[in-house]
Amino acid sequence: MGRMRQAKAEAGAAIAAAVSAAFCLVSFTACAQEVRSKALDPGFSPGSVFVEKDGETLFARICQGCHMVDARGATGAGTYPSLAGNSNLQTGAYAVAVVVNGQRGMPPFGSEMSNDQIVAVVNYVRTHFGNRYMDAVTVEDVRAARR
């Protein structure tokens, strides 16, 4: 009887090991597929160039991390100025220059965004969050800031 119990125990252990290995394989495969699908998801910018096109999406994916969802800025590990009701945005060229070249703690985004993307996000910020600057910036304004 003792040998029979030992054989059953060994068989049970072998089955448990096989089931565990199968679960690990399935879990790893699912994780790899999730990572791969996120990397290919057009909603996320691949690498160091942004793919978003409209101003609202660009703001949501790039700017609001520092300037906050309501564009009121934040203070903590750094100071992120409010874009809401910001009179500095009255001059479109100023806003374009800051996005292209950066300023103080804000990094430059000129090498990561196309002219059209910069136009889109600057015009979006200038017409939202309590800002009512309706004179739209243009691609020519961005080209001038890149010189």
N, C-alpha and C positions, 0 to 999 in steps of 0.2 A: 504494500500500500504506500509506503513512503516514497518509492520510486515513481509511482503513478502521480502522486501529489507534486513531486518535484518536476516531473515532466509537464504537468498542467501549468505549474507556476512559470516554468521557462517559456512555455508556449504563450501564456498570457503576457509575459514581459516582452516577448518578440512581437506580438500583435500590438501592444501598447507603443512600442518603439516605432513600428511601421506606421501606425496611425498618427503618431506625433510628427514623424518625418513628413508624412503626406500633408498634414496641416501646415507645417512650416513652409513647404514648397508652395502650397496654394496661397498662403499669406504673402510670401515673398513675391510671387507672380502678380498678385493683386496690387501690392504696393508698387512694384515696378511699372505696372500699367497705369496706375494713378499718377505717378511722377511723370511718366512719358506723356500722358494725356494733358497734364498741366503745362508741360513744356511746349506742347504743340497748340495749346489753346490760344486762339487769336486774341483773346481778351487780355492776355498778359504780354507785356513787351519782351521780346527775346533779346538777350544781350544788352548792349549799351545804346540801342536806338529805339525810341518809342514808336509804336505802331498806331496808337490811338489817333483819331482824326478830329473829333469835335471838341470844342472848348470845355464842355461840361465833363466829359469823360477824362480829358487830359487833367483838368483840375482835380477830379476825384482820385485819379490814380497816381498823380505826381505831386500836386501842390498841397492837398489837404492833410497829408501826413505831418506837415509842419505848421501850416496856417490854419488847420482844423476845418471840420466840415462846414462850419458857419463862417469861415474866413476871418474869424475874430482874433486869430493868432494865439500864442501861448507863451508862457514863461516857465522855465524849469531848468533843464540841462543847458538850455540856450534861450535866446529871445527870438521869437518868431513874430514879426509885426502883423498887425491886423491889416487885412486887405479890405475889410468891410468899411464903407464910408471913408475910404482913404483918399484925401485930397491930392496926394502925390500922383495918383493915377489919372488925374485930370489931363496931364500931358502924356499922350499915348507913347511918344518917343521914349519917355523915361521908363515906362513899364516894359517896353520892348527891350531897351538896353539892359535892364536888370535881368530879364529872363535870358537874354543872349549871353551876357558877360558875367552875370552874378554880381553880388554886392555884399560886402561884409561876410556874414556867415552863410549867405545863400550861394550855392554852387552855380556855376554857369551851365545852362542847358543848351547853348547854341550848337554844340557838336552832337547833341543827342536828339534834337528836334529839327524838323524841316521848317522852312519859312512859313508854310501854310499852318503847321501846328502851332507855331508861336503866335501867328495872327489869331488863330482860333481861341487859344487859351487867354491871351491878353484881352481880346474883345469880350470874351465871356466874363472875365473878372471885372472889367470896366463897366459892364452893364448889369451886374448882379451884386448881391450882398449890400444893397443900399447905395451902390455906385450907379450913377445915371449919366455916364459919359458916352454919348451916342455917336460921336465922331470916330468911326472905326479906323483902326490901324490897318495898314496894307502890307503886302509883301515887299513893296518898295521901302517901307519904313524898316522892315527887318533887314533887308539888304544893306541899307545905310548903317544900321547898328553893327553889322558884321565887318565893316571896313576897318 
